Amino acid sequence: MVAGQRNFPSWLAALAAGILISAMLVGCTRAVGSGAGKLEVVGSFYPLAWAAEQVGGPQVHVLDLTPPGVEAHDTNLSARQVGQIDNANVVLILGYLGFQPQVEQAARQASGRVVQVAGGIHLRPSVERGLSADPHVWLDPVLMEQVTLTISRALVAADPSGKDGFEESAARVTAQLSALDSSYRSGLSGCRYTSFVTTHEAFGYLADQYGLGQIGIEGLTPEAEPSAAQLRTAESAIRQGRAAPAVFYEGTAEGERIGRSVAASVGVPALPLGTLEFDPAPGDYLSVMRANLAVLENGLQCR
Ligand SMILES: [Zn+2]
């Protein structure tokens, strides 16, 4: 009787404690991300978010930090986005290059897995203040394959249960990128011109990959106003036939303004080349890269 009287309340207490712990666990589970058990992935700008979506499929929720119309160099973060970086399972940045300073600073504080997707890539040098290397690796399909595989490995490490699906999707994406590389290689062989003038100097890796030369007007960071010397170099390269008779400009209002102005002063057409620094919806990475190839084949007068 006495023992029974003591046991009954402690049994109840244990039950109550069990319910409390269950409630706390449910609370914790709900606190992680919004995507109902999905891996929360933050991409610092479009190509990284695109690759993460392609590889992760329905198992991941991807947030792209760079809004439409903003060049990735200029990504500014709201307090909410800083919190999203801090709480994500995986944060994808290009590297600590000074390319996206606010994102790189927030990534240093993040509690999840921060992945520098250009980590294994030999980067072209930069002479620009605050930028330690040329960031534009995603405009080279071959380097984009490496980026995709790095992202796939990061997703597998963060969620080993998704390994087979992630690796299968990554193989599909790298096959698409490999086909894109083949199109570039054949499309850009046998062109009348092998050098081209661009406003934003974003195509150095692409030029290196396919044996071309790029003459930038604005430099690696697009908002740098071109100097008189840069304008003279670009104009004389076109006038003397050392560069293709066209000025290629990136798809922003500022890029178009500078591109059209230089093109008009030399009397050549201004042709658009997407830099993919923000979401090109309704297009995507592959459609913009294919469009760029067609524009280059036209401008460089390829067979
Ligand atoms: Zn850029």
Boltz pocket constraint, residues with backbone or C-beta under 6 A from the ligand:
constraints:
  - pocket:
      binder: B
      contacts: [[A, 71], [A, 73], [A, 136], [A, 200], [A, 202], [A, 220], [A, 221], [A, 222], [A, 275], [A, 277]]
      max_distance: 6.0
